[in-house]
Amino acid sequence: AWSSIYSKRHETALIRIETDNGLVGWGEGQAPVSPRTVQAIVEDLCRPVLLNRDPFDVEYLWYRLYSAMRERGHITGFYVDALAGVDLALYDLLGKALGKPAYKVLGGQYRDDVLIYAGMGGDDPEIVARTANEHVAEGYSAVKLHLRQTNREIAEIVTAVRESVGPDVLIHVDVHGQRDVSGAIMLGRLLEPMDVKWLEAPSLAEDVKGHAAVAAALDLQVATGEWLRTSWEWRQWIDFRGFDCAMPDIARTGLTEGKRISALCDAYNLPIAPHVGGGGILSIAASVQYSAAIPNFQILEHSHRGHANKGRIARSYPVPKDGRFVLDETPGLGVEIDEDRVREFST
């Protein structure tokens, strides 16, 4: 077995871009570990390209930065995470310059609010079920269970949750790539009678054909893709039909590339459920803007219990109500950063 590494703290990389007339945009490059890596990329590689450029050239600037390192093979990973943070900061700038929310800059408003699910985990079926029920009582109509146990144990936990929350609440299960193909199919078949909406990341991130085999064998959705950062990567997974629901992480793709990924998926009738995971308040806000501005949105991830903590660097930020983010007209990404608090929490 293997597992990802996580910091004991909430870590991320914030990017601040200021124009010659004093307008400031903020972005975030998802970096749950080693945010200084993203910082170095922004300072050493992105900054020289961005200086004296027009922020309204946002799509060109993403492509220029991406192309600057593609011949050297830096076409994913930390480098593209840094580009994503820059891209979010530029869209924040554009929205503020125009007095419009980023979803308007991205092309328009497809919906008035954004449906979210609350994430949770645990080993004890009774405790997990109780936690899920608490989220439902607070207005959520969907939950996601992060589960790494055996197939039998996962089935026991999901059974307890379904019995607790009733038939109308959406249940999603994320196993974080911890199955081979046959094990993932077996798990999916155990979950289908419990009306589970999706099985997320059922197998290894590198195994496109394995994911496709799982998706073909099951009636529930296979949702995946938080590690895929560009439309070129997503194209390969679509070619093999490696998923039923795409989960781009906007603090890894940026809004520019996120829109291309959405359009690519939409051409194949595939829905989008943006991943947020360990992202901070700017990642969350950008994901809300993105979810509002695409036609094929399904649902958005939300770390319910961690939201207020992530918002400690801001004077104001989007807050969900009754399991949804209601859109407003706040310019840019909709977050007013408190720079004193940022300095307080910076390392």
N, C-alpha and C positions, 0 to 999 in steps of 0.2 A: 504494500500500500504506500501511497505518497500523499503529501498534502502541501498546499501553498503556505508560505510564511507570511505572518502578519505582525505588525508592530503592536506593542501593548497600548499605544496611544493612537488617537486619530491623527493621521498624517496625510498631507496633500501638498501640492505645489500651486501657489497663487501667482498669477502673472498680472502685472500692472502696466498699462500702456497709456501714455499721456501725449496729447497732441500739442502743437505749437501754440494753440489758443487756450490751453489749460484744461481741456476736457479729458476726463480719465475713464478708461474702461478696465474692467476686471475680468479675468478668466481663471480657469482652473485646469491643470493637467493632472489627470488621475494618477496618483502616486502613493498608494497605501504603504509602500516601503520605498526608501531611498529617494525622497523628493528632491534632494540636492542634485541628483542626476538630471532631472528635468530642469532644475535651475541652471545648471552648467550649460545645457544645450541651448536654452533660451538666451543666456548671456553671451555665449561664445559663437553660436551659429545663427540664431534667429535675429538677434538685435542688429547686427550689421546690415542684414537684408532689409529690415523694417525701417531703419532710420530714414527720415525725409520722404517716406512713401505716403501715398494717399490711402487712409483707412477704408475708403469706399471701394478700393480695389481688393476687397477681402477674398474673393474666390481666386483671383490671380495670385495673391500673396500666399495662400495655402499651396497652390500648385508650384509656385516658384520655390518655396521652402522645401517642399517634398522633393522636387526635381534636383535640388542642390546636392542631395546625398544618395539619390537612387542608384547611380553608377557604382557607388561604394557598398551597396547592399543594405543601407540603413532605411528600409522601407516599411518597418513596423516597430513595435516595442517602444522603448522610452523616447526615441526620436519623434515618433508620430504622436505620442502623448504630449510632448512639448508643443508640437504644432497645433494640437487640439486646444490647449490652453490659450495660445496666442489667438487662435481663431475665435474662441469664445469672448476674449477681451475685445477683439475688433467688432464683433456683433453687439457687444454691450456699448461700445463707443458709437456705432452707427445708430442704434436705437436712441441713445441720449441726444445725438446730434439732430435727429429728425423728430424727437419728442414722441417716439412710437415704441411700443414693446417689440422685442426681437421677433416675435411670431409674425408681426406685420412686415418686418423687413425680409423675413424668410419667404414671404409669398402670400400670407393671409391666414385667416382664422377658420379652421375647419370645425371647431367645437367650442362651446362655452366653458366647459370644465374638463378636467383630465382625471380619469379613473385611476386609482392607485390600489396596490395591495400592500399589506403589512407583512414584513419578513420576521421569522422567528425560528428557533431551533430547540433542541433538547433531546434527552434520552428517555424520560419517563412519560409514557403515553398520557397519564392523567394530568401531569403538569402542563404538557404541551397543549392538550385539549383545553385546559382551563385558560391558558394564555391566549389561545386562539379566540375563545369565547369572549375574553376581555376586550380584544381588538374589535370584535363584531359589535359588542355593546357600545364601543366608542364611535361607531358609524361605518366601519369597514365592511365591505361586502365581498372581500377577497383577501386571502392570506397565502403566504408562501412558507413552506417548511424546509429548512436547511437540514438535511438528514444524511448521515454517513454510516448508518448501522447496516446490519445484514438485511437482505430482502424481507425476511420474515418479521424482523423487528420494525422495519419501516412500515410494513403493512399493518402491524398492530398499532403504531402511532397514528397513521392516517385514519384507520378505522375509528379510533377514539376521537379524533378531531371531527370526523364527519358526523359521528353520533352527537357530538357536543354542539356543533354549529348549525346542524340541520342541512336540508337538501339544497338550499338556495345560495349558499356561500361558495364562491369559487375557491378551490384548493389547488395550489401548485406545489410541486415537489422538486427540489434541487439536490442532486447527489454529487455535484462538483466533480464530475468526470471519473467517479470511483468504480466504474463497472467495465467489464469487457462487453462485447456485443451481445453474447448469449445471456449474460447476467442482466443487462439492461432490458432486454426483451422480456425476460422472465419477470423482472420487477414491474415493468409496464403492464403486463397482463394481470398481475396481482392488484394494481392500482385502478385499472379500468372499471371494475364493478363498483368502486367507490366514487365514480364520477369525478376523477381527478382531471383538471383542465390540461395540465402539461407535465411532462417529465423533462427537467432542465439539465443540460450538460450531462447526458447519460454516460458518455465515454470520453476517451482521451481527446484533447483539443486538436491533436494532429490528425485524427482518424476521420477524414471526411466520409469515406465509403462506409465505415462502421456506423457513423451516425445515420447515413442514408439507409442502411439496412434496418436499423432500429425504427426509423421513421416509417419505413414501408411496412414493417411488421405490426405496428400498433395503430389503434384507432384514436387514442389520445394524442395531443400535440407533442412533438419533440421541439423544445425551445432551446436555442443555443446561440453562441456567437459573441459573447462579451470580449473575447480575445481577438476578434477580427476588427482591424482598424480602418481598412480602406476598401473601396468598391472593387478593387482588383482581387483582394482576398475573398470578399463576399461572392464574387462572380463564380469562383471555383466551387463554393459550397452550393450555390444555386444550381449550377450545372449538374451536380450529383444529387440534387434535392436532398441535401443533408440535414434539413430541418423543416418544420412546419411553421415556426414562428421565429422571426429574427430578433436578436437582443443586442443591438449595437449600444455601446457605452459612449455617450456624447462627450465625456471628458477624456476619451481616447480617440474618437473619430473627429471631433469638432463638429460644428453645425454645418459647415460647408460640405464636408464629406458625408456627414449624416444624411443630408438631403439627397445626395446622389445614391446612397445605400437604400434609402426609402423608395426612391423612384425605380431603382433596379428591382427591388422586391415587389413593388406594386405591379410592375410589368409581368410578373409571374404569379400574381394573386396571392402574395405572401404577406401576412400582417407583421407589424412591428410592435415589440414590447421593450422599450428601452431599459437597459441595465443601468443601475446606479451603484449598487454595492457599497464600497467604502468611500464613495465620492462625498465631498463636502457640500456646503450650502450653495456654492456657485454651480457645481455639477448638477445638483437637484434643480435649481432654478432654470438652468439651460435645458435640462431634460423636459421640464414643463413647457418651456417655449417651443421646443422641438415637437413635442407630442401634440401641441395645438396646431402645428403648421404642416402636418402631413396627412394624407387621406387614409392611410392604411394603419393607423394607430389602433392598438388593442388595449393595452394596460401598461402602467408605469410602476416600477419598483419603488418602495419607500421604506426607509428604516425609521419606523414610527417613533420608537423610544429614543433614538439618537438625534432626532431632528433639532430639538432646542439646543442641544450641545453644539451641533454643527453651526447653528446660527449665532453663536456667541461673538463672532467676529463682525457682525453686522448690526446696524441700527434698525433696519427693517428688512424683511425677507418674506417670501411666500410661505404661508402656513395653511395646511389642508384643513378641511372641515367635512365631516361625515364621509370620509373615504374618498375625497376628491380635492383637487386644487381648482379653485374657481379663478378664471382668468380676469385680469384687470388691465388697466391702461398704463401701468408704470413703465416708463421708458427703459430700453435696454433689457437686461436679464431680469430686472425687477428686484435687485438686491442693492441696498445702500451699505457699502462697506464702511466700517469704523476703523480707520487706519491706525488709531492708537491701540485698539484691541489686536489688530493684526501684528503690530510690533511687539505687543505683550506676549503673544503666543508664538512668535517666530523664533527659529533656532538657526 
